[in-house]
Amino acid sequence: MVIMVLGSVAISFAGLVVRSIEGADSWQINFYRALSHIMAIMLILILQYRGKTLSRMRGVGRPGILGGFMLAVAGIAYLQSITNTTVANTLFMLGAIPFFTALFAWLIMHERLLRETLITMLVAAVGVVMILADGFGIGSAYGNLMGLLAALCFSGFAVIVRKYRDVDMLPSVVVSSVIILLVSLAARYNDLIISPKDIVLCFIWGAILAGFANWVFIIASRYLIAAEVTLFMMLEFSLGPIWVWMFVGEIPTDMTVIGGAMVIGAVACRSVLQLLLARKPQVPVDPAPPV
């Protein structure tokens, strides 16, 4: 629980890092963030598997490649969202990931949806609709839609992890970062020079915050049930808007706060209920890895 809290708090500063970047655009940020993320995850894999690292990476197969593609789209959409709307809008959208995951698992894997889950999904859906509608009114519709796309793709990755739970999906994070790196390179191949400060911030986000958060997520998932992991992940989506409000004065609209509170509240209430009803530990696979 302690390391899961630390990971969630660490990655909650990602929005503040983005707001602190001065001159780099979203593609330049993605390029350096992906580069640093590859370095961090490869270091973790080498320390974990040593001489078997390459065989472990090949072992993810098609599911890992598909999962990496989903994560890559999610990562690109996330940055497009957070640079075109408020941090609160983006993170509140991501707060609906557990419910999108449950919906996809029902559609693809025919997993049963409990009545309580259906009710909380409905509440979260209303909150998402409120955020989307508010975006059309204040001119951030594109950013909100990208946030929705990021949440959907993260949820798709979570379903892949669930379906292929016997496969170590950490190498798929490398696959996703390589895809992001190549797409960003194609978009800005002749314009990758940014300030040293922006490069440092990108590396802090990709290597330290995201690398650390992914590592502790995998470790904590071995000991916590799904409801606990989901509940602790809510720290990221709740604290992120607070940091940018405190340090850069970015204030979300009232409609966004209400919609976001519905999403976060629905997830938190459902997680607490699952904790109260839990009888034995199970492998948590619902949430997606942090950005």
N, C-alpha and C positions, 0 to 999 in steps of 0.2 A: 504493500500500500504506500509506503514511504517513497520508494523510487518511482511509482506511478504518478504520485502527486508531483514529485520533482520534475518528471518529464513533461507533464501537462502544464505546469507553471512555466517551464523553460520555453516551450513552443508557443505559449500564449504571447510572447514578446515579438513574434514574427511580424505582426501587423505594425508594431512600433518601429521595427527595423526598416520595413518598406517605407514608412512615412519619413524616416530619417535619411533615406537616400535622396541625394540632391539632383543629379543630372541624368542618371541612367534611365532608359525606358524599360518597359516590361520585358522585351526580348533580351536586352543586354543583362538585365537582372537575372533572367532565367538561365542564360548561358553560364554566368559565373556561379550562380547558386547550384546548378546541376553539376558543374565541374567539381566544386567543393564537396557536394553530396556524394558523388562517385568515390572520391578519395576517402571520405569518412567511412562509407559502408564497406568498401573494399578492405580497409584496414581492419574493420570489425570481423569480416569474413576470414581474412588471413590469420588473425589472432585466434579465431574460433576453430577453423578447419586446417590451418597450416598447409601441408602439402596436398590436401584433398580439396582445396578451394576451387580449382577449375572443374573438377568432377562434380562438385556440389552445384556449381553454377549451371553446368550442362544438365544436371538432374531436374531442374525446374520444368524442362520440356515446354510443350505448347501451352499448358495452363499458366506457367510462369511468364511466358512471352505475352500471352493475352492479358494477364494481370498487369504486367509492366506497361502495356499499351494503355490500359484503363487508367493507371496511375499517372502516366504521362499526360493524357488528356486532362485529367483532374488537376494536375499541377499547373499546366498552361492556363486552364480556365480559372483557377484560383487567383493567379497573378493578374489576369485580365480583369477579374472581378474587383480585387482589392485596389487596383489602380484606377478604376472607373466608378467606384461607389465607396461608401464608408466602410471602415473595418468592421463595424457592428453589423451592417447588412450582410457582408460576406460570411462572417463567423456564425451569425444566426442561421443562415442558410445551411451551413455545414452542420449545425446542431441537429438537423433533421436526418442525418445519415443513418442512425439506427432504424428509423422507420422505413426509409427507402430500402434498406437492406432486408428488413423483414418482408416488405412487399415483393422484392425480387426473389427472395428465397421461396416465397409462396408460389409465385408464378413459374419459376424455373425448376425448383426442387420439390414443389408441392408440399412444403412444410406448413403445418397447421398454424393458423393465426388465432390466438386466444382473444376472447371478447375484450379483455382489458387492453390488449395491444391495439385492437381495432379502434377503440375509443380514443386512446392517446394518439394514435396515428391521425385520426380525424382532427383532434385539437391542434396537433402540429401542422397539419395541412392548412388549416385556417390561418395559422400564424404565418406560414410561408406565402400564402395568397395575399395577406395584408402587406407583407414586405414588398412583394412584387408590384402590387397595385400602387404602393407609395412611391416606388421607383419611377413609374411612368409619370407620376405627378411632379417629381422634382428633377427629372432629366437623367436619372441613373438607371434606367431600365436595362441597358446593355450590361452594366456591372452586376445587377441583380440576377439577370438570366445566366450570366457566366458563373455566378455563385451557385445557382441551381444545377447547372451542368457539372460543376466540380463535385457537388454532393452526390449526384446520380452516379458519376464515374467512380468515386470512392466507394460507394455502396456496391457497385458492380464488382470491384476488386474484393470487397469483403465476402461476397457470395462465392467468388472463385476460391478464396482461402478456405471457406467452409466446405466447399465441394471436394477440394483436394487437400484436406487437412493433414494428410500424411506426407505432404511435400513441403520442404522448408522454402517459404516464399521470400525470404530476405534477399536472395539474388535478383528477384523480380524488381526490387527497388533500384538496383543498379541498371537493369534493363530500361526502366522508366526514365531514369536520369540521362542515360545515353540518348534515348529518343528526344528528350527535351533539349539536350545539348545540340543534337544535329539539326533539329527544327529551328532553334534559336540561331545557330550558325548560318543556316540558309537564309533566315530573315535579316540578319545583320552581319553578313560575312565581310562587308567592307567598312563596318563601323562598330568595332568592338572595344574601342579605346574609351574608357571612363576614368573618373578620378580615382586616385588611390583610396580615398575614404569610402567611396561606393563599393570598390572591390573588397575592402575589408568587411564592410557590412554584409555583402553577399556571402562571403565566406563564413562569417559569424552565423548567418541564417542557415546556410546549407550544411556546413561541416559540424558546427557546434550545436546549435539549437535543434535542427532537424535530425542530425546524426545521433545525438544523445537521446532525443525523444523516441526515435525508432528503436534504438537499442534497448532502452528501459521498457518500452512497450512489449517487446518480444519476451524479455525476461519476466516481467510482471504477469503477462498473460498465462504463464505456466502455473501460477499460484492463485490467481484471482478468478472468480466466476465472471461471466459476461456482464452481469448487472453492475458489479463493482468497477470493472474496466470502463463501462459506459458512463457511470456516475463520475469517475475521476476525470474522464475526458471532457466533461462539461466545464471543468475548470478552464480549459483552453478557450472555449467559446464564450464563457462569462467574463474572464479576466481580460481577454484581448481588447474589447472595446473600452475597458476601464483604463488601460495603460495609455491608449492614444488620447483619451479624454484628459487624463492627468498631465501628460507631457507635451502634447501638441494641440490641445483644445478642440479636438474633433468631436462634435456632439451630434448623435443620431437624432432623427426626427421622432416625435411622439409615437407616430404610427409604427415606426421600426422598433422602438422599445417595446410597445405592446405586443407586436407580432413576435418579436424575439423572445419576450418573456413567456409567451404561449408555447413556443417551440422548446426552449430550455426547460421550462416548468414541466411540460408533458414528459420529456425524456427523464428528468430527475425523479418525478413521481413514479413513473413506471419502473425505474431502476430500483428505487427504494422498496416498492412493492415486491419486486422480484427477490430482493435481498431478504425480505421478511418471510417469503414463501420458500426460499431455497432450503433444500435438505441435504444436498451433497454437492461438492465442487464439480464444475464442468469446464471444458476448454473454451475460453472466450474467443470468438472469432467474428462477432458482429461488427465491432468498430473497425474503421479503416485506420491505417497508420497515420501519424501526424504529417502535416505538410512540411 
